[in-house]
Amino acid sequence: MKRHFIVASLAGLIGAAPALAHYGMIIPNDPMISQEDGRSVALTMSFSHPFEMDGMMLDRPVSFSVTHEGTTTDLLGDLQDATIMDDQGYTLDYPLDRPGTYVFAMEPQPYWEPAEDAFIIHYTKTYVTAYGDDDGWDTELGLKTEIVPLSKPFGLWEHNVFQGIVKMDGEPVPYAEVEVEFFNDGAGATVPDELMITQTVKADQNGVFTYAPPSDGWWGFAALNTADYTLPQDGEDKAVELGAVIWVHFEDWTGQ
C-alpha cells in the first residue's frame, strides 16, 4: 500500500501548533460489499481529527439514517456506544438485504469549540455499494448542507480525481471552501509541514470542487459555511459552522 505523501517526521514540528481540522466521520469496513464479503456492513461513527487520530466527544446524534432506492430509514436507535480514537463514538452492523447504493448520513448535536468561539455541526455522509450494483451513487439527500458527488464516491483508484458540488439549502454554494484530510488509520503517514495536514481547495462559481489524493485510503471532504443563525453559549449568541462532509475511499493501484 503506497503512501506517496509520507516524506518526513512530525518530530520536526515539535513546538508548532498543529492544524487540527474537525471532521464528522462515518467509516464502513468496506465501501464495496460483494457476495463473498457477507450480507452486512460494519460502520464506525466519530467526531475526530482524522490525520492526527485524535478523537473528540460525539454525543448521541440528532439523526442517523440510511437511504436506499429512495427510501430513508431511521437508524438512530440501533447505534451502539463505542470508544473510537479514545473517545465517545458509535458502531453499527447494518444488514444489506438488496443490491444498490446505501447512503449513510449523520446530523450531530452542535459541538461547542472554544478555540473557534463557535459551534460546529457537520452533516456527514458515506456511500456503500452492495453486490456489484452502483445505482444511486449520486443520491442527494436534501440535508441542510451536503456535498453531492459528481464522481462515483467508491471504486476510485488513488490519483483519480473526486468532484462534488457543495450545496446549502439545496442550492450550490459558489466558491465554497473545502478542507480535505486523510484518515491516518494504521498508515503512519507524516508530513513535512503542519500546513499539509489539511489540504484546502475552493469550489468554482457553480459550487463544484475537484481534488486528486496522493494515496489510497479514506479521504474526508468538508465544505464549511457559516449558518444564518446563532446558538446561545454562556448568555451570548455564537456563530455556527455548518460542515458538509463526505468520506470517499480510494483504492491502491499497486500491482494492477
C-alpha positions as CSV (number, residue, x, y, z in Angstrom):
1,M,0.0,0.0,0.0
2,K,1.8,3.2,-1.2
3,R,1.9,6.4,0.8
4,H,3.5,8.8,-1.6
5,F,3.0,11.8,0.7
6,I,4.9,10.2,3.6
7,V,8.1,12.2,3.4
8,A,9.1,13.5,6.8
9,S,8.6,13.0,10.5
10,L,6.2,15.1,12.7
11,A,9.1,15.3,15.2
12,G,10.3,18.4,13.4
13,L,7.0,20.1,14.2
14,I,7.5,20.0,18.0
15,G,6.6,23.3,19.4
16,A,4.4,24.2,16.5
17,A,0.6,24.4,16.9
18,P,-1.0,21.5,14.9
19,A,-3.6,22.3,12.3
20,L,-6.4,20.3,13.9
21,A,-9.4,20.2,11.5
22,H,-12.6,18.7,12.8
23,Y,-14.5,16.0,10.8
24,G,-17.6,14.1,11.4
25,M,-16.8,10.6,10.4
26,I,-18.8,7.6,9.1
27,I,-16.3,4.8,8.1
28,P,-17.5,1.4,6.8
29,N,-15.3,-1.6,6.9
30,D,-15.7,-1.7,3.1
31,P,-17.3,0.7,0.7
32,M,-17.9,-2.0,-1.9
33,I,-19.6,-5.1,-0.5
34,S,-19.6,-8.2,-2.6
35,Q,-21.5,-11.5,-2.1
36,E,-18.2,-13.0,-0.8
37,D,-17.9,-10.3,1.8
38,G,-21.1,-11.3,3.6
39,R,-24.5,-9.7,4.0
40,S,-23.8,-6.6,6.1
41,V,-21.6,-3.6,6.5
42,A,-19.9,-2.6,9.8
43,L,-19.8,1.2,10.4
44,T,-17.9,3.4,12.9
45,M,-19.1,6.9,13.7
46,S,-16.9,9.6,15.4
47,F,-16.0,13.2,15.6
48,S,-12.3,13.5,15.2
49,H,-9.1,14.9,13.9
50,P,-8.5,12.1,11.3
51,F,-4.9,12.7,10.4
52,E,-3.7,13.0,14.0
53,M,-6.0,10.1,15.0
54,D,-7.4,12.3,17.8
55,G,-11.0,11.6,18.8
56,M,-13.4,14.0,20.4
57,M,-16.7,13.5,22.2
58,L,-19.6,12.6,19.8
59,D,-22.8,12.9,21.8
60,R,-25.7,10.8,20.5
61,P,-26.6,12.3,17.1
62,V,-29.7,14.2,16.3
63,S,-30.3,11.7,13.5
64,F,-28.6,8.8,11.8
65,S,-30.1,7.2,8.7
66,V,-29.6,5.1,5.6
67,T,-31.1,5.9,2.2
68,H,-31.6,3.1,-0.4
69,E,-33.6,3.2,-3.6
70,G,-35.3,6.4,-2.5
71,T,-36.3,5.2,1.0
72,T,-34.8,6.6,4.1
73,T,-34.7,4.5,7.3
74,D,-34.0,5.9,10.8
75,L,-31.2,4.0,12.4
76,L,-30.6,6.2,15.5
77,G,-31.9,3.7,17.9
78,D,-29.6,1.0,16.5
79,L,-26.3,2.8,17.3
80,Q,-24.1,1.1,19.8
81,D,-21.8,3.1,22.1
82,A,-18.1,2.6,21.4
83,T,-14.7,4.1,22.0
84,I,-13.3,5.5,18.8
85,M,-9.9,7.1,18.8
86,D,-10.0,7.1,22.6
87,D,-13.3,9.0,22.8
88,Q,-17.0,8.5,22.6
89,G,-18.3,7.2,19.3
90,Y,-20.7,4.6,17.9
91,T,-20.8,1.5,15.8
92,L,-23.5,-0.2,13.8
93,D,-23.6,-3.5,11.9
94,Y,-26.2,-2.9,9.1
95,P,-27.7,-5.8,7.0
96,L,-27.6,-5.3,3.3
97,D,-30.7,-7.1,2.0
98,R,-30.7,-5.8,-1.6
99,P,-28.2,-4.7,-4.2
100,G,-27.6,-1.0,-4.9
101,T,-26.1,2.1,-3.1
102,Y,-26.7,2.7,0.5
103,V,-26.1,6.3,1.8
104,F,-25.5,6.6,5.5
105,A,-26.0,10.1,7.0
106,M,-25.5,11.7,10.4
107,E,-26.5,15.0,11.9
108,P,-24.7,15.5,15.2
109,Q,-25.5,17.6,18.2
110,P,-24.0,21.1,18.0
111,Y,-20.4,20.9,19.3
112,W,-19.0,23.9,21.2
113,E,-15.4,24.7,20.2
114,P,-13.9,27.3,22.5
115,A,-10.8,27.7,20.2
116,E,-13.1,28.9,17.4
117,D,-15.6,30.7,19.7
118,A,-18.3,28.9,17.6
119,F,-20.5,25.8,17.4
120,I,-19.8,23.1,14.8
121,I,-22.4,20.9,13.1
122,H,-21.1,18.5,10.5
123,Y,-23.7,16.8,8.3
124,T,-21.8,13.7,7.3
125,K,-22.3,11.1,4.6
126,T,-20.8,7.9,3.3
127,Y,-21.8,5.8,0.3
128,V,-21.7,2.0,0.3
129,T,-22.4,-0.2,-2.8
130,A,-23.7,-3.7,-2.4
131,Y,-23.4,-6.7,-4.7
132,G,-22.0,-5.0,-7.8
133,D,-24.9,-2.6,-8.2
134,D,-23.9,1.0,-8.2
135,D,-27.3,2.6,-8.9
136,G,-27.9,5.6,-6.7
137,W,-24.2,6.6,-6.4
138,D,-25.1,10.3,-6.9
139,T,-28.0,10.3,-4.5
140,E,-28.8,13.7,-3.0
141,L,-30.4,13.6,0.5
142,G,-31.6,17.2,0.8
143,L,-29.6,17.9,4.0
144,K,-29.2,21.4,5.3
145,T,-25.8,21.3,3.7
146,E,-24.2,18.5,1.7
147,I,-21.7,17.5,-0.9
148,V,-23.4,15.9,-3.8
149,P,-20.9,13.6,-5.6
150,L,-20.2,14.3,-9.3
151,S,-17.6,11.4,-9.3
152,K,-18.8,8.0,-8.2
153,P,-17.8,8.0,-4.4
154,F,-16.4,4.5,-4.4
155,G,-14.5,2.4,-6.9
156,L,-11.9,5.1,-7.4
157,W,-8.2,4.5,-7.8
158,E,-5.6,6.6,-6.0
159,H,-4.8,9.7,-8.0
160,N,-8.2,9.7,-9.6
161,V,-10.0,13.0,-9.1
162,F,-13.0,13.3,-6.9
163,Q,-15.5,16.0,-7.8
164,G,-18.5,17.2,-5.8
165,I,-20.9,20.1,-5.7
166,V,-21.3,22.0,-2.4
167,K,-25.0,22.8,-1.6
168,M,-26.7,24.7,1.2
169,D,-30.5,24.5,1.5
170,G,-30.5,22.7,-1.9
171,E,-28.6,25.4,-3.8
172,P,-25.0,25.4,-5.0
173,V,-22.5,27.5,-2.9
174,P,-20.2,29.5,-5.2
175,Y,-16.5,29.5,-4.2
176,A,-17.2,27.3,-1.1
177,E,-14.0,26.4,0.8
178,V,-13.4,22.6,1.1
179,E,-11.0,21.1,3.6
180,V,-9.5,17.7,2.7
181,E,-7.9,15.3,5.1
182,F,-6.5,11.7,5.2
183,F,-7.8,9.2,7.7
184,N,-4.4,8.1,9.1
185,D,-5.7,4.8,10.5
186,G,-2.7,2.4,10.6
187,A,-0.9,4.2,7.8
188,G,1.7,6.0,9.8
189,A,1.6,9.0,7.5
190,T,3.6,12.0,8.4
191,V,4.1,15.4,6.8
192,P,7.0,17.8,6.2
193,D,4.9,20.8,7.4
194,E,1.8,21.1,9.5
195,L,0.1,23.1,6.7
196,M,-0.1,19.9,4.7
197,I,-2.2,18.0,7.2
198,T,-5.4,19.6,6.0
199,Q,-5.5,20.5,2.2
200,T,-7.8,23.3,1.1
201,V,-9.4,23.8,-2.2
202,K,-12.2,26.2,-3.3
203,A,-15.2,25.4,-5.4
204,D,-15.9,27.3,-8.6
205,Q,-18.7,29.7,-9.3
206,N,-21.1,26.7,-9.6
207,G,-20.1,25.2,-6.2
208,V,-18.0,22.4,-7.9
209,F,-14.7,21.4,-6.5
210,T,-12.0,18.9,-7.6
211,Y,-9.3,17.0,-5.7
212,A,-6.9,14.2,-6.5
213,P,-5.5,12.4,-3.4
214,P,-1.8,11.4,-3.4
215,S,-2.5,8.0,-1.9
216,D,-5.1,5.3,-1.4
217,G,-7.3,5.1,1.7
218,W,-10.1,7.1,3.2
219,W,-10.2,10.8,2.5
220,G,-12.7,13.3,4.1
221,F,-14.0,16.4,2.3
222,A,-15.6,19.1,4.4
223,A,-17.2,22.1,2.9
224,L,-17.5,24.8,5.6
225,N,-20.0,27.7,5.7
226,T,-21.4,29.9,8.4
227,A,-25.1,29.3,9.4
228,D,-27.7,32.0,9.0
229,Y,-28.5,31.6,12.7
230,T,-26.7,31.6,16.1
231,L,-26.8,29.4,19.2
232,P,-26.5,30.6,22.8
233,Q,-23.4,29.9,24.9
234,D,-22.9,31.4,28.3
235,G,-25.5,34.0,27.7
236,E,-24.1,35.1,24.3
237,D,-25.1,34.4,20.7
238,K,-22.4,32.4,19.0
239,A,-21.8,31.6,15.3
240,V,-22.4,28.1,13.9
241,E,-20.1,26.4,11.5
242,L,-22.0,24.1,9.2
243,G,-19.9,21.4,7.5
244,A,-21.0,19.3,4.6
245,V,-18.8,16.2,5.0
246,I,-18.4,13.2,2.7
247,W,-15.9,10.3,3.1
248,V,-14.6,8.7,0.0
249,H,-12.3,5.6,-0.3
250,F,-9.6,5.4,-3.0
251,E,-8.1,2.0,-3.9
252,D,-4.5,1.1,-4.1
253,W,-3.2,0.8,-7.7
254,T,-0.1,-1.3,-6.8
255,G,0.2,-4.3,-9.0
256,Q,-2.9,-3.6,-11.1
